[in-house]
Amino acid sequence: FAFIRKEHFCRHSHCSSISTMKPDASKCVPFEQKKEEEEEDVDYYQFGAILCALVGMFFRMKLLSWTSVFLSMASIATTKTTKLTMMNIASSLMVTGAGLFMNYFATRRPQPQ
């Protein structure tokens, strides 16, 4: 709506209706939106660990699998307390373990000659 502007919203009960007229400046204070909680920081170590583990698993690159181990350890060392911390750590460790397992214990297909 083009006629509604930010200064038309007020916190007071006597100014609760939206009107096309400007509210009395002596009675009303402009509405300011409360800042929502800041988004949680992305754990780049954990993201890198999962990415390296998956690439190392699919392309059978041992170096990337070991890099994912060290990135996941760095992620655990620098973690902050959040609701999903244990689930995130567990998923990172499981993917890292699967990458190492696939590189060392999975059977390889013979190359056609």
VMD Tcl script that builds the backbone (N, CA, C; Angstrom):
set m [mol new atoms 339]
animate dup $m
set s [atomselect $m all]
$s set {name element resname resid chain x y z} {
  {N N PHE 1 A 0.831 -1.177 0.000}
  {CA C PHE 1 A 0.000 0.000 0.000}
  {C C PHE 1 A 0.876 1.240 0.000}
  {N N ALA 2 A 0.645 2.093 -0.953}
  {CA C ALA 2 A 1.473 3.277 -1.118}
  {C C ALA 2 A 1.188 4.327 -0.055}
  {N N PHE 3 A -0.046 4.344 0.478}
  {CA C PHE 3 A -0.381 5.402 1.430}
  {C C PHE 3 A 0.089 5.082 2.848}
  {N N ILE 4 A 0.474 3.848 3.134}
  {CA C ILE 4 A 0.932 3.484 4.473}
  {C C ILE 4 A 2.439 3.669 4.528}
  {N N ARG 5 A 2.882 4.431 5.458}
  {CA C ARG 5 A 4.310 4.663 5.639}
  {C C ARG 5 A 4.721 4.169 7.000}
  {N N LYS 6 A 6.019 4.076 7.209}
  {CA C LYS 6 A 6.532 3.557 8.459}
  {C C LYS 6 A 6.146 4.427 9.648}
  {N N GLU 7 A 6.057 5.748 9.441}
  {CA C GLU 7 A 5.745 6.626 10.569}
  {C C GLU 7 A 4.280 6.544 11.003}
  {N N HIS 8 A 3.450 5.797 10.265}
  {CA C HIS 8 A 2.048 5.678 10.610}
  {C C HIS 8 A 1.800 4.621 11.669}
  {N N PHE 9 A 2.772 3.792 11.955}
  {CA C PHE 9 A 2.598 2.742 12.957}
  {C C PHE 9 A 3.126 3.225 14.290}
  {N N CYS 10 A 2.392 2.952 15.321}
  {CA C CYS 10 A 2.772 3.438 16.632}
  {C C CYS 10 A 2.583 2.321 17.654}
  {N N ARG 11 A 3.296 2.399 18.778}
  {CA C ARG 11 A 3.211 1.393 19.831}
  {C C ARG 11 A 2.026 1.612 20.768}
  {N N HIS 12 A 1.490 2.794 20.810}
  {CA C HIS 12 A 0.444 3.122 21.781}
  {C C HIS 12 A -0.921 2.618 21.337}
  {N N SER 13 A -1.762 2.312 22.332}
  {CA C SER 13 A -3.084 1.758 22.025}
  {C C SER 13 A -3.981 2.784 21.332}
  {N N HIS 14 A -3.823 4.062 21.627}
  {CA C HIS 14 A -4.678 5.057 20.991}
  {C C HIS 14 A -4.290 5.292 19.530}
  {N N CYS 15 A -3.165 4.762 19.113}
  {CA C CYS 15 A -2.725 4.922 17.729}
  {C C CYS 15 A -2.708 3.581 16.997}
  {N N SER 16 A -3.468 2.613 17.474}
  {CA C SER 16 A -3.357 1.262 16.929}
  {C C SER 16 A -3.913 1.135 15.512}
  {N N SER 17 A -4.819 2.009 15.127}
  {CA C SER 17 A -5.379 1.882 13.784}
  {C C SER 17 A -4.442 2.525 12.763}
  {N N ILE 18 A -4.465 1.966 11.565}
  {CA C ILE 18 A -3.654 2.511 10.480}
  {C C ILE 18 A -4.493 3.555 9.760}
  {N N SER 19 A -3.958 4.732 9.665}
  {CA C SER 19 A -4.705 5.787 8.991}
  {C C SER 19 A -3.804 6.449 7.956}
  {N N THR 20 A -4.425 7.203 7.091}
  {CA C THR 20 A -3.656 7.922 6.078}
  {C C THR 20 A -3.142 9.247 6.623}
  {N N MET 21 A -3.631 9.651 7.795}
  {CA C MET 21 A -3.161 10.887 8.399}
  {C C MET 21 A -1.968 10.593 9.299}
  {N N LYS 22 A -1.100 11.562 9.418}
  {CA C LYS 22 A 0.046 11.378 10.298}
  {C C LYS 22 A -0.422 11.471 11.745}
  {N N PRO 23 A 0.087 10.595 12.631}
  {CA C PRO 23 A -0.306 10.690 14.034}
  {C C PRO 23 A 0.343 11.911 14.687}
  {N N ASP 24 A -0.232 12.320 15.779}
  {CA C ASP 24 A 0.284 13.466 16.516}
  {C C ASP 24 A 1.664 13.115 17.058}
  {N N ALA 25 A 2.661 13.878 16.695}
  {CA C ALA 25 A 4.040 13.564 17.061}
  {C C ALA 25 A 4.284 13.657 18.557}
  {N N SER 26 A 3.492 14.432 19.262}
  {CA C SER 26 A 3.703 14.567 20.702}
  {C C SER 26 A 3.212 13.339 21.466}
  {N N LYS 27 A 2.283 12.583 20.893}
  {CA C LYS 27 A 1.720 11.433 21.586}
  {C C LYS 27 A 2.335 10.108 21.138}
  {N N CYS 28 A 2.755 10.032 19.905}
  {CA C CYS 28 A 3.168 8.753 19.344}
  {C C CYS 28 A 4.667 8.701 19.079}
  {N N VAL 29 A 5.172 7.514 19.237}
  {CA C VAL 29 A 6.582 7.245 18.942}
  {C C VAL 29 A 6.613 6.323 17.729}
  {N N PRO 30 A 7.443 6.594 16.752}
  {CA C PRO 30 A 7.488 5.716 15.581}
  {C C PRO 30 A 7.804 4.279 15.969}
  {N N PHE 31 A 7.184 3.368 15.269}
  {CA C PHE 31 A 7.376 1.937 15.535}
  {C C PHE 31 A 8.735 1.488 15.028}
  {N N GLU 32 A 9.458 0.786 15.867}
  {CA C GLU 32 A 10.742 0.222 15.468}
  {C C GLU 32 A 10.664 -1.275 15.640}
  {N N GLN 33 A 10.975 -1.985 14.585}
  {CA C GLN 33 A 10.916 -3.435 14.669}
  {C C GLN 33 A 12.033 -3.943 15.558}
  {N N LYS 34 A 11.700 -4.951 16.365}
  {CA C LYS 34 A 12.712 -5.548 17.213}
  {C C LYS 34 A 13.612 -6.411 16.354}
  {N N LYS 35 A 14.872 -6.381 16.674}
  {CA C LYS 35 A 15.812 -7.204 15.925}
  {C C LYS 35 A 15.589 -8.659 16.315}
  {N N GLU 36 A 15.440 -9.484 15.308}
  {CA C GLU 36 A 15.319 -10.903 15.585}
  {C C GLU 36 A 16.684 -11.412 16.005}
  {N N GLU 37 A 16.667 -12.550 16.672}
  {CA C GLU 37 A 17.939 -13.113 17.095}
  {C C GLU 37 A 18.813 -13.331 15.876}
  {N N GLU 38 A 20.064 -13.012 16.053}
  {CA C GLU 38 A 20.977 -13.141 14.931}
  {C C GLU 38 A 21.069 -14.600 14.517}
  {N N GLU 39 A 21.213 -14.810 13.229}
  {CA C GLU 39 A 21.327 -16.168 12.739}
  {C C GLU 39 A 22.601 -16.794 13.284}
  {N N GLU 40 A 22.511 -18.094 13.516}
  {CA C GLU 40 A 23.673 -18.785 14.044}
  {C C GLU 40 A 24.769 -18.821 12.993}
  {N N ASP 41 A 25.983 -18.734 13.480}
  {CA C ASP 41 A 27.113 -18.790 12.568}
  {C C ASP 41 A 27.228 -20.186 11.980}
  {N N VAL 42 A 27.601 -20.246 10.748}
  {CA C VAL 42 A 27.797 -21.523 10.086}
  {C C VAL 42 A 29.136 -22.089 10.540}
  {N N ASP 43 A 29.147 -23.364 10.875}
  {CA C ASP 43 A 30.379 -24.025 11.269}
  {C C ASP 43 A 31.086 -24.480 9.996}
  {N N TYR 44 A 32.016 -23.674 9.529}
  {CA C TYR 44 A 32.688 -23.964 8.265}
  {C C TYR 44 A 33.582 -25.188 8.357}
  {N N TYR 45 A 34.136 -25.453 9.537}
  {CA C TYR 45 A 34.938 -26.666 9.703}
  {C C TYR 45 A 34.078 -27.908 9.485}
  {N N GLN 46 A 32.899 -27.884 10.051}
  {CA C GLN 46 A 32.008 -29.037 9.908}
  {C C GLN 46 A 31.535 -29.188 8.459}
  {N N PHE 47 A 31.207 -28.085 7.844}
  {CA C PHE 47 A 30.804 -28.123 6.438}
  {C C PHE 47 A 31.935 -28.664 5.570}
  {N N GLY 48 A 33.149 -28.189 5.815}
  {CA C GLY 48 A 34.301 -28.675 5.072}
  {C C GLY 48 A 34.587 -30.143 5.335}
  {N N ALA 49 A 34.379 -30.593 6.581}
  {CA C ALA 49 A 34.606 -31.998 6.915}
  {C C ALA 49 A 33.646 -32.892 6.155}
  {N N ILE 50 A 32.383 -32.523 6.112}
  {CA C ILE 50 A 31.401 -33.344 5.398}
  {C C ILE 50 A 31.675 -33.317 3.900}
  {N N LEU 51 A 32.008 -32.153 3.371}
  {CA C LEU 51 A 32.299 -32.043 1.946}
  {C C LEU 51 A 33.528 -32.868 1.557}
  {N N CYS 52 A 34.604 -32.751 2.341}
  {CA C CYS 52 A 35.816 -33.525 2.054}
  {C C CYS 52 A 35.561 -35.018 2.190}
  {N N ALA 53 A 34.777 -35.409 3.190}
  {CA C ALA 53 A 34.491 -36.830 3.378}
  {C C ALA 53 A 33.699 -37.389 2.207}
  {N N LEU 54 A 32.719 -36.647 1.735}
  {CA C LEU 54 A 31.909 -37.137 0.619}
  {C C LEU 54 A 32.714 -37.203 -0.676}
  {N N VAL 55 A 33.499 -36.174 -0.949}
  {CA C VAL 55 A 34.317 -36.187 -2.168}
  {C C VAL 55 A 35.369 -37.288 -2.074}
  {N N GLY 56 A 35.996 -37.438 -0.890}
  {CA C GLY 56 A 36.978 -38.492 -0.707}
  {C C GLY 56 A 36.381 -39.874 -0.822}
  {N N MET 57 A 35.130 -40.029 -0.383}
  {CA C MET 57 A 34.464 -41.322 -0.460}
  {C C MET 57 A 34.112 -41.664 -1.904}
  {N N PHE 58 A 33.563 -40.743 -2.630}
  {CA C PHE 58 A 33.107 -41.038 -3.987}
  {C C PHE 58 A 34.260 -41.161 -4.987}
  {N N PHE 59 A 35.313 -40.373 -4.790}
  {CA C PHE 59 A 36.438 -40.436 -5.711}
  {C C PHE 59 A 37.612 -41.243 -5.162}
  {N N ARG 60 A 37.418 -41.852 -3.998}
  {CA C ARG 60 A 38.418 -42.706 -3.345}
  {C C ARG 60 A 39.748 -41.971 -3.188}
  {N N MET 61 A 39.677 -40.831 -2.557}
  {CA C MET 61 A 40.870 -40.030 -2.299}
  {C C MET 61 A 41.134 -40.048 -0.797}
  {N N LYS 62 A 42.200 -40.753 -0.402}
  {CA C LYS 62 A 42.498 -40.915 1.021}
  {C C LYS 62 A 42.872 -39.589 1.675}
  {N N LEU 63 A 43.544 -38.743 0.961}
  {CA C LEU 63 A 43.963 -37.464 1.525}
  {C C LEU 63 A 42.754 -36.618 1.945}
  {N N LEU 64 A 41.723 -36.596 1.122}
  {CA C LEU 64 A 40.521 -35.831 1.482}
  {C C LEU 64 A 39.795 -36.470 2.664}
  {N N SER 65 A 39.815 -37.785 2.751}
  {CA C SER 65 A 39.176 -38.441 3.892}
  {C C SER 65 A 39.890 -38.099 5.197}
  {N N TRP 66 A 41.230 -38.071 5.156}
  {CA C TRP 66 A 41.966 -37.698 6.355}
  {C C TRP 66 A 41.817 -36.207 6.661}
  {N N THR 67 A 41.691 -35.397 5.638}
  {CA C THR 67 A 41.434 -33.970 5.860}
  {C C THR 67 A 40.095 -33.777 6.560}
  {N N SER 68 A 39.118 -34.595 6.180}
  {CA C SER 68 A 37.804 -34.490 6.838}
  {C C SER 68 A 37.884 -34.871 8.305}
  {N N VAL 69 A 38.777 -35.820 8.652}
  {CA C VAL 69 A 38.963 -36.181 10.063}
  {C C VAL 69 A 39.478 -34.975 10.847}
  {N N PHE 70 A 40.483 -34.307 10.313}
  {CA C PHE 70 A 41.050 -33.167 11.023}
  {C C PHE 70 A 40.093 -31.977 11.062}
  {N N LEU 71 A 39.328 -31.779 10.006}
  {CA C LEU 71 A 38.334 -30.698 10.022}
  {C C LEU 71 A 37.224 -30.991 11.017}
  {N N SER 72 A 36.837 -32.247 11.136}
  {CA C SER 72 A 35.791 -32.566 12.098}
  {C C SER 72 A 36.304 -32.411 13.526}
  {N N MET 73 A 37.585 -32.734 13.763}
  {CA C MET 73 A 38.166 -32.489 15.101}
  {C C MET 73 A 38.224 -30.996 15.401}
  {N N ALA 74 A 38.562 -30.195 14.402}
  {CA C ALA 74 A 38.583 -28.741 14.591}
  {C C ALA 74 A 37.182 -28.216 14.860}
  {N N SER 75 A 36.190 -28.813 14.210}
  {CA C SER 75 A 34.805 -28.405 14.442}
  {C C SER 75 A 34.378 -28.705 15.874}
  {N N ILE 76 A 34.761 -29.866 16.368}
  {CA C ILE 76 A 34.415 -30.232 17.749}
  {C C ILE 76 A 35.132 -29.311 18.731}
  {N N ALA 77 A 36.383 -28.971 18.436}
  {CA C ALA 77 A 37.157 -28.117 19.339}
  {C C ALA 77 A 36.623 -26.689 19.398}
  {N N THR 78 A 36.048 -26.210 18.316}
  {CA C THR 78 A 35.587 -24.823 18.279}
  {C C THR 78 A 34.075 -24.694 18.374}
  {N N THR 79 A 33.393 -25.750 18.773}
  {CA C THR 79 A 31.932 -25.714 18.802}
  {C C THR 79 A 31.417 -24.807 19.916}
  {N N LYS 80 A 30.256 -24.240 19.669}
  {CA C LYS 80 A 29.558 -23.434 20.668}
  {C C LYS 80 A 28.322 -24.200 21.076}
  {N N THR 81 A 27.789 -23.919 22.241}
  {CA C THR 81 A 26.629 -24.667 22.718}
  {C C THR 81 A 25.377 -24.221 21.975}
  {N N THR 82 A 24.762 -25.152 21.277}
  {CA C THR 82 A 23.504 -24.910 20.592}
  {C C THR 82 A 22.617 -26.129 20.772}
  {N N LYS 83 A 21.417 -26.035 20.284}
  {CA C LYS 83 A 20.469 -27.137 20.419}
  {C C LYS 83 A 20.886 -28.357 19.607}
  {N N LEU 84 A 21.381 -28.133 18.413}
  {CA C LEU 84 A 21.655 -29.232 17.499}
  {C C LEU 84 A 23.124 -29.628 17.467}
  {N N THR 85 A 23.889 -29.254 18.475}
  {CA C THR 85 A 25.314 -29.512 18.443}
  {C C THR 85 A 25.616 -31.004 18.366}
  {N N MET 86 A 24.982 -31.796 19.224}
  {CA C MET 86 A 25.289 -33.231 19.251}
  {C C MET 86 A 24.894 -33.904 17.936}
  {N N MET 87 A 23.767 -33.517 17.374}
  {CA C MET 87 A 23.347 -34.114 16.108}
  {C C MET 87 A 24.302 -33.713 14.988}
  {N N ASN 88 A 24.738 -32.471 14.971}
  {CA C ASN 88 A 25.677 -32.016 13.946}
  {C C ASN 88 A 27.015 -32.722 14.068}
  {N N ILE 89 A 27.508 -32.852 15.293}
  {CA C ILE 89 A 28.788 -33.519 15.502}
  {C C ILE 89 A 28.689 -34.987 15.107}
  {N N ALA 90 A 27.588 -35.632 15.496}
  {CA C ALA 90 A 27.419 -37.055 15.178}
  {C C ALA 90 A 27.357 -37.269 13.668}
  {N N SER 91 A 26.639 -36.410 12.961}
  {CA C SER 91 A 26.541 -36.592 11.512}
  {C C SER 91 A 27.895 -36.361 10.841}
  {N N SER 92 A 28.645 -35.382 11.319}
  {CA C SER 92 A 29.964 -35.117 10.762}
  {C C SER 92 A 30.892 -36.301 10.998}
  {N N LEU 93 A 30.882 -36.850 12.198}
  {CA C LEU 93 A 31.749 -37.982 12.505}
  {C C LEU 93 A 31.337 -39.236 11.740}
  {N N MET 94 A 30.041 -39.441 11.563}
  {CA C MET 94 A 29.591 -40.617 10.830}
  {C C MET 94 A 29.988 -40.548 9.357}
  {N N VAL 95 A 29.842 -39.409 8.747}
  {CA C VAL 95 A 30.225 -39.262 7.343}
  {C C VAL 95 A 31.742 -39.390 7.195}
  {N N THR 96 A 32.484 -38.826 8.150}
  {CA C THR 96 A 33.939 -38.942 8.121}
  {C C THR 96 A 34.365 -40.395 8.265}
  {N N GLY 97 A 33.749 -41.103 9.206}
  {CA C GLY 97 A 34.057 -42.527 9.391}
  {C C GLY 97 A 33.704 -43.348 8.166}
  {N N ALA 98 A 32.589 -43.032 7.544}
  {CA C ALA 98 A 32.196 -43.755 6.334}
  {C C ALA 98 A 33.195 -43.500 5.207}
  {N N GLY 99 A 33.697 -42.277 5.105}
  {CA C GLY 99 A 34.693 -41.966 4.080}
  {C C GLY 99 A 35.975 -42.756 4.284}
  {N N LEU 100 A 36.448 -42.836 5.545}
  {CA C LEU 100 A 37.649 -43.624 5.819}
  {C C LEU 100 A 37.411 -45.105 5.561}
  {N N PHE 101 A 36.256 -45.595 5.963}
  {CA C PHE 101 A 35.930 -47.003 5.758}
  {C C PHE 101 A 35.903 -47.343 4.274}
  {N N MET 102 A 35.281 -46.493 3.485}
  {CA C MET 102 A 35.190 -46.758 2.048}
  {C C MET 102 A 36.571 -46.733 1.384}
  {N N ASN 103 A 37.474 -45.906 1.876}
  {CA C ASN 103 A 38.788 -45.822 1.263}
  {C C ASN 103 A 39.693 -46.994 1.634}
  {N N TYR 104 A 39.547 -47.535 2.833}
  {CA C TYR 104 A 40.468 -48.568 3.279}
  {C C TYR 104 A 39.890 -49.977 3.256}
  {N N PHE 105 A 38.596 -50.146 3.444}
  {CA C PHE 105 A 38.046 -51.490 3.594}
  {C C PHE 105 A 37.079 -51.912 2.499}
  {N N ALA 106 A 36.630 -51.005 1.685}
  {CA C ALA 106 A 35.675 -51.374 0.623}
  {C C ALA 106 A 36.413 -52.077 -0.509}
  {N N THR 107 A 35.732 -53.012 -1.156}
  {CA C THR 107 A 36.355 -53.725 -2.279}
  {C C THR 107 A 36.404 -52.818 -3.483}
  {N N ARG 108 A 37.463 -52.917 -4.205}
  {CA C ARG 108 A 37.623 -52.124 -5.421}
  {C C ARG 108 A 37.244 -52.972 -6.632}
  {N N ARG 109 A 36.648 -52.344 -7.577}
  {CA C ARG 109 A 36.312 -53.036 -8.833}
  {C C ARG 109 A 37.572 -53.140 -9.679}
  {N N PRO 110 A 37.759 -54.278 -10.296}
  {CA C PRO 110 A 38.947 -54.383 -11.166}
  {C C PRO 110 A 38.806 -53.478 -12.386}
  {N N GLN 111 A 39.899 -52.894 -12.779}
  {CA C GLN 111 A 39.906 -52.008 -13.936}
  {C C GLN 111 A 39.860 -52.848 -15.216}
  {N N PRO 112 A 39.010 -52.503 -16.161}
  {CA C PRO 112 A 38.985 -53.248 -17.431}
  {C C PRO 112 A 40.266 -52.982 -18.230}
  {N N GLN 113 A 40.768 -54.048 -18.832}
  {CA C GLN 113 A 42.020 -53.898 -19.583}
  {C C GLN 113 A 41.810 -53.952 -21.065}
}
mol reanalyze $m
mol bondsrecalc $m
mol representation Tube
mol addrep $m
